[in-house]
């Protein structure tokens, strides 16, 4: 045990201060970053005032907004190097003082040119990120750096403060007072920071500029991390500073409304930053970025839709994803560059800042030259997809190996997080598709909102369970090998034809069920096609993707709209109308007939009666029967009974449908979504039949494909089963016939040993008695 009796009061105080300093360093750095980022965002937040003051074009406004980003981005690299050299205390203090002076200079300008110069100088505040990130990472243990840097990233809320509060204060006190007040606040905090902040012990790395530049030359991963941050942080900054201008130009919003919406974007992205760091600490930064780039690829396409609701869904989704990405990137920086954190942070931060510099200019140019901005969002989706591919090849394999080495409880928690992320993404994609497909809910029937939320929940539950199912070692192996077999170069054409044949024979015709019995196959076929027909009719109607309207001036003709586009007209009293409007009736008849046959089997088949369970076998049939019967009762009510009890029947039918949708992810009907994946098993078996065969170690005969034996061995090891043989090899290297023979021999040996023991005991007993 360490003897502390000889420590001086000064050394004891130093030890106590050191123990308390990591939290204090994080708080001080976060507040400093918040103030600097607020100053950095003032030009963008008050851009509308300068546009009116100097009568600027869209390109001039975009340039004014982007100029602070330029210096704040370029300066991050040298500021990160300076932090590596001298520590964060002195560098951050100097930066706060300089940013204060720059804020005081802005109100002194009298022309657009001078304003650009002042905006350039105040952009120096944007380099604060590299200083604080290096400072915090030096104080924080490696296992917690993602979370700490994510919390530090909350300082980007200063941007939302500038965007939202800046115009409000400017309308009451004048825009000059905003800059002067910010400058005074920065100067005051500089004195507080230098008094309270301390550099960690041995935090200053006395390396030359040449040595730090050499790190960047020999580390391509640092540039790739910079490209990641170019998208995540650059996209965040670009939206933050240009979103108010874009919303006013595209959707004619008031400055206050546009600022409020932009502030919401910034807050959403900022709050997700510590979540991204927290997730990166637990599942790896590369795995988080894989989700981020994939999600941005999809949701940025919604930004091309020139209406408010899809644009809002896309923007907020991108905000959440970009915030996650910002937190994840800087988990990777100290992880891969622990000795050069400040330098690499400066490079990554510089490229991230440049990512915020170019998009406003690009969008302004698209608007001035083409009159549209959607090509910019197409480029965003393409860049996100390219970076996801790069991340999968460079960074993610290390995270995968790391997660495989985790204890089983940690891996199970990781699987739940991954499955939840998939479920959220699919549910959000479906919600976005509903909004877009119904033309911003214009064709959405509010009376069907209960069905819609039930389907969204079902989408989440089914996706979550499916992802968990696919991640099980046996299923994952079958899934991977099935796709590899399908896309093999020698047989991809033959496999495509085989896929169509199997889809028709095994699924459309239910041949695999008819092999078990004709009545059983017929029951399954009727239920399946009744449900498929009902789903094909119900879901597009509920989601507003398909609706019918009478043709203007002709009340006897209906017009079909698909995604808001008119497709076909047909008379109300035609056969086509009768078939279409009674489609759910036909599907109900199919389901009821199938349910009756299924119940008949479960009542007379002794084998089925013995093993059936209410929740797994009876309840699904009862729910399908209830949906079909209540649906038919609704039709009978409005067709022959003049709407008698229609309201009650409508509520009853809705309740049965909603309960079924909510129960769908948990019950037996989930196998409907599992069944198509088994097509891959067939391709896997076909590939194994033509592959090299494994020879039994005992009898030397072929018994299975070598690939299947090898995969089965890997899966058993992943599940924790140890079936290695004492003399080398594995239990799976022996054919089933020999296994049975060895099993019998082993039982015989044990029985013989038992008998010999009994005889020995009897003989010994007699000997002792005699």
Secondary structure as UniProt FT lines:
FT   TURN            5..6
FT   HELIX           9..45
FT   HELIX           47..54
FT   HELIX           58..86
FT   HELIX           88..106
FT   TURN            107..108
FT   HELIX           112..122
FT   HELIX           123..127
FT   HELIX           128..139
FT   HELIX           142..144
FT   HELIX           145..152
FT   HELIX           153..156
FT   HELIX           157..173
FT   HELIX           175..196
FT   TURN            201..202
FT   HELIX           209..217
FT   HELIX           220..251
FT   HELIX           255..283
FT   HELIX           285..299
FT   HELIX           300..304
FT   HELIX           308..336
FT   TURN            338..339
FT   HELIX           341..369
FT   HELIX           374..394
FT   HELIX           396..404
FT   HELIX           408..437
FT   TURN            438..443
FT   HELIX           446..448
FT   HELIX           449..471
FT   HELIX           473..486
FT   TURN            489..491
FT   HELIX           492..502
FT   HELIX           503..508
FT   HELIX           511..514
FT   TURN            515..516
FT   HELIX           518..542
FT   TURN            543..544
FT   STRAND          546..551
FT   TURN            552..553
FT   STRAND          554..562
FT   TURN            563..564
FT   STRAND          565..571
FT   TURN            572..573
FT   HELIX           575..581
FT   HELIX           583..604
FT   HELIX           606..611
FT   HELIX           614..618
FT   HELIX           619..640
FT   TURN            642..645
FT   HELIX           646..664
FT   TURN            665..666
FT   HELIX           668..670
FT   HELIX           671..675
FT   HELIX           676..678
FT   HELIX           679..689
FT   STRAND          693..695
FT   TURN            697..699
FT   STRAND          702..705
FT   HELIX           706..718
FT   TURN            719..720
FT   TURN            726..727
FT   HELIX           731..733
FT   HELIX           736..769
//
